[in-house]
Amino acid sequence: MEKFFADEEMSKGLLTSQTDLPTSIYKRWFIKNTQEKHFGLLIHHQRWLRTNSSLSNGFFRSNAPSESYQYLLNLFLSNGTLLDQMTKTLLRKRWLFPDEMQI
């Protein structure tokens, strides 16, 4: 039965009656489990950070050209709209005539 327990003192304590069980065994078991859970959570958190930071870096690299393209497209479209508005205003005020425009 002792081969199932990593700690020899713990196995002896568990095989005796509950009233004879020293509190130090409980404390050691609790501390050991708490530390194992803590390390497990740390490892999980580090893996999560590594995965998500690499995904976000990849997302940034793949998304940056798209955002740049969108910005430039909007800039040219707004400049084209501005040019159209200026042309219409100049034509309306007769400061510019259609035959004077070149395409």
C-alpha positions as CSV (number, residue, x, y, z in Angstrom):
1,M,0.0,0.0,0.0
2,E,2.9,2.4,0.7
3,K,4.0,2.4,-2.9
4,F,0.9,4.4,-3.9
5,F,2.1,7.4,-1.9
6,A,5.1,9.6,-2.7
7,D,5.7,10.6,0.9
8,E,6.4,7.7,3.2
9,E,5.3,9.6,6.3
10,M,2.0,10.5,4.7
11,S,1.4,6.8,3.7
12,K,2.0,5.7,7.3
13,G,-0.3,8.4,8.6
14,L,-3.1,7.5,6.2
15,L,-2.9,3.9,7.1
16,T,-3.4,4.6,10.8
17,S,-6.6,5.7,12.3
18,Q,-7.9,9.3,11.7
19,T,-7.4,10.2,15.4
20,D,-3.7,9.4,15.4
21,L,-3.0,11.4,12.2
22,P,-0.6,14.2,12.9
23,T,-1.6,17.6,11.7
24,S,1.8,18.1,10.1
25,I,0.8,15.5,7.5
26,Y,-2.4,17.5,6.7
27,K,-0.4,20.7,6.4
28,R,2.3,19.1,4.2
29,W,-0.4,17.6,1.9
30,F,-2.2,20.9,1.7
31,I,1.0,22.9,1.0
32,K,2.1,20.3,-1.6
33,N,-1.2,20.4,-3.4
34,T,-1.4,24.2,-3.2
35,Q,2.1,24.5,-4.7
36,E,1.3,22.0,-7.5
37,K,-1.9,23.9,-8.4
38,H,0.0,27.2,-8.3
39,F,2.7,25.9,-10.6
40,G,0.1,24.4,-12.9
41,L,-1.7,27.7,-13.1
42,L,1.6,29.5,-13.8
43,I,2.5,27.1,-16.6
44,H,-1.0,27.4,-18.1
45,H,-0.9,31.2,-17.8
46,Q,2.5,31.3,-19.5
47,R,1.3,29.1,-22.4
48,W,-1.8,31.2,-22.8
49,L,0.3,34.4,-22.9
50,R,2.8,32.9,-25.4
51,T,-0.1,31.7,-27.6
52,N,-2.1,34.9,-27.5
53,S,0.9,37.2,-27.9
54,S,2.1,35.3,-30.9
55,L,-1.4,35.4,-32.4
56,S,-1.7,39.1,-31.8
57,N,1.7,39.8,-33.3
58,G,0.7,37.8,-36.3
59,F,-2.6,39.6,-36.5
60,F,-0.8,43.0,-36.3
61,R,1.6,42.0,-39.1
62,S,-1.2,40.7,-41.3
63,N,-3.6,43.5,-40.5
64,A,-1.2,46.5,-40.9
65,P,-1.1,46.4,-44.7
66,S,-4.9,46.2,-44.9
67,E,-5.3,49.2,-42.6
68,S,-2.7,51.2,-44.6
69,Y,-4.5,50.3,-47.8
70,Q,-7.8,51.4,-46.3
71,Y,-6.4,54.7,-45.1
72,L,-4.9,55.5,-48.5
73,L,-8.0,54.5,-50.3
74,N,-10.1,56.8,-48.1
75,L,-7.6,59.6,-48.5
76,F,-7.7,59.3,-52.3
77,L,-11.5,59.0,-52.4
78,S,-12.0,62.0,-50.2
79,N,-9.5,64.0,-52.3
80,G,-11.4,62.8,-55.4
81,T,-14.7,63.9,-53.8
82,L,-13.1,67.3,-52.9
83,L,-11.9,67.7,-56.5
84,D,-15.4,66.9,-57.8
85,Q,-17.0,69.5,-55.4
86,M,-14.4,72.1,-56.4
87,T,-15.0,71.4,-60.1
88,K,-18.8,71.7,-59.7
89,T,-18.5,74.9,-57.8
90,L,-16.1,76.4,-60.4
91,L,-18.5,75.3,-63.2
92,R,-21.6,76.7,-61.4
93,K,-19.9,80.1,-60.8
94,R,-18.7,80.0,-64.4
95,W,-15.1,80.4,-63.4
96,L,-14.4,77.3,-65.3
97,F,-16.1,76.0,-68.5
98,P,-16.6,72.4,-69.5
99,D,-14.6,72.8,-72.7
100,E,-11.6,74.0,-70.7
101,M,-11.4,70.8,-68.7
102,Q,-9.2,67.9,-69.8
103,I,-9.6,64.3,-68.8
